[in-house]
């Protein structure tokens, strides 16, 4: 499966908010380190980047779905076109979606060895990026979030490199199922225990599952999805 590569630097998303969601296609070989592609930046290092979130993969299949959603909802044209890199991803290709990819999957990408660590948690910056106040919520509910990856072995990657599955240690835990357990389902102790026991799942996600198990209530995602009041768009 051929993969396109994208990277970017921080720039103004609004006059008062900087984001590195703006990515451009990589046209030359690039080094993939334990913290991602050389030349790629994260403006908000509390919520983005780091070794557990070094790379973001977004399935190219979803762009047509978003275009169809926009038209069905009779929404105006988005602030940016439905095209690769629009969601701030580093990797994209056809043939692998959240229902097929699994937590812990290990892939060879050029010289690098990478592993799925967690689903992406969509945030309000996507609303600002596209100009729709509800986009992050629709993404979370629909499961079209993509996923984040850690780098197990560093190495050079060429544009349009093949992504090849090497190992699938958790075939019963797709990215979509993982996201649905935490985001979209009712409290299910067995499912939450599955997340806490999945060692390939990022510590942050296992902690969220453990907190729900212990306290009996799911975390409040509204601030992440909608943002502070000054950044909220009409629904």
C-alpha positions, 0 to 999 in steps of 0.5 A: 500500500503506497503512502503519501507523507506530509509535514508542516510548521506552526502558523496562525490558525486564528489571529490568536491561535497557532497550530501546525495542522497546516501540512504540505506533501513531502517530495524528497526522502525524509528521516523518521525519528522517534518523534516523527518526520524531520521538519514536522512540528507540533505547536501544542506539545501537551496534546500533540506529538511526543513518542506516543503520538509521533505520526498521524495517519488519516485514511484517504477514503474519508475525504469523499465521505466528508464531501458527501456529508457537507453536501447532505447537510447543505453546508457552505464550502469548507474553509479548506478543500477535502484533500490529503493533509487537510486533517493535519496528517503525516501519512495517508493512503488508500486501503486501510481504515479504522475498522481494519487497522488494529491497536498495536499493529506494526508496519514497515515504512521505508527503513522505519518501523512504526506502530499504532498507539491510539485513535486520534482524539479530534479537537476544536482546531478542526472546527476552526480549520474547516469552518464548521462548529460541529466537525470534531463531534461528527468525526468522533461519532462517526469513527473517522478519526484516523490514528496516531503511531509511535516509531519503534525503529528510526530510518529514512522514508521516501515519498510513496513508500509502501506500508507493510504490515509486520505484526498484529498482536491485538487482532480483536481491537480495531482502532474503531472499536477502541475509539467507540469503547471510550467515546461512543459506547455505554460503560462496559467493564469488559471492554474497559478492562480490554483497553487497560490490559492492552500494552500497545495502547498508549498510557493516556488512553489506558488511563482514561479507561482505568478512570472510567472503571474506577469512578463510574463516569466517562471523561467530559470531552466537550472542552476538547471538542468545542474549545474555549468559548472564544474559539467556539463556532456556531453549531 
